[in-house]
């Protein structure tokens, strides 16, 4: 089977391609990106004759649909602002797809894709993604779920990749309406840096203060488990990044549309995005990695049970920089892509917990060094 990877030379996309090259049995893997030179460099590095570079302009919808119609599976590693658009293109092309994130507009396309007997898996990263699969795995051990609370610590330099900068700024943007938690069928919107809670992440990250962030587990988990009573997502960043982000929020960078400077104007957040990549100090961090923790409350045999799941991965010395951060998102995407290509029963818009067997998914991650453990250092798989 052949595969096309959109955005395959980006920070995350390139790591997805590396794992696909190392572990998959695709007959051909097309790396589609606007930077063909970078794609060819990656191919030379991997020395895999199944890999092929292809130039694309993702904004040319007609040509993009024509291109992807030649491949049974589309792996989308483009920045999150393309999520809905790529799903629409897969629908028009009549092909299956997989994505790192999800929007409400994507979820609303469920019936359309079902009518065409197509599958599109959303949220196949670490969070959302592995977080959803962990909740599914817990649900299999229980009579019914009561609550699910997701916590993450994203430890990397701010100036890592443009898409990741936009993601981090989006997480603290006061104008973002999807920062919320779910309780008893109702969504409660909350401001940035609210819901502060200290979480004891595994070392070397250790205890960190976390805050509500606008991640879509708050509506994808209730979608999978309608009877669940409460779902929340809290996240945090390195101390250096937290100080920088808090400064932007406290001093209103998100709320002022433009600032007049010497007869001209500048948008504060446009300036910040450019400033980040022109400040070499923001490319540096002492510790790179990612920690995910999921607390699940449920009932088993009529008794309340609390599970605490968490992830572990090789050190930054083993996985390198930025690998110690990026692989946490890229490996679930590669696993999901291969499972989707192998055939799944579900049609429509699916989250990984709906599309894949949780034990198989977690076992594949473990083979790659990304382990999910429960409570006192016991392997889930």
Buried (B, 14 or more C-beta within 10 A) or exposed (E): BBBBBBBBBBBBBBBBBBBBBEBBEBEEBBBBBEBBEBBBBBBEEBEBEBBBBBEBEBEEEEEBBEBBBEBBBBBBBBBBEBBBBBBBBBBBBEBBBBBBBBBEEBBEBBEBBBEBEBBBBBBBBBBBBBBBBBBBBBBEEBEEBBBBBBBBBBBBBBBBBBBBBBBBBBBBBBEBEBBBBBBEEEBBEBEBBEBEBEBEBBEEBEEBEBBBBBBBBBBBBBBBBEEBBBBBBBBBBBBBBBEBBBEBBEEEBBEEEEEEEEEEEEEBBEBBBEEBBEEEEBEEBEBBBBBBBBBBBBEEEEEEBEBBBBBBBBEBEEBBBBBBBBBBBBBBBBBBBBBBBEEBEBBBBBBBBBBBBBBBBBBBBBEBEBBBBBEEEEEBB
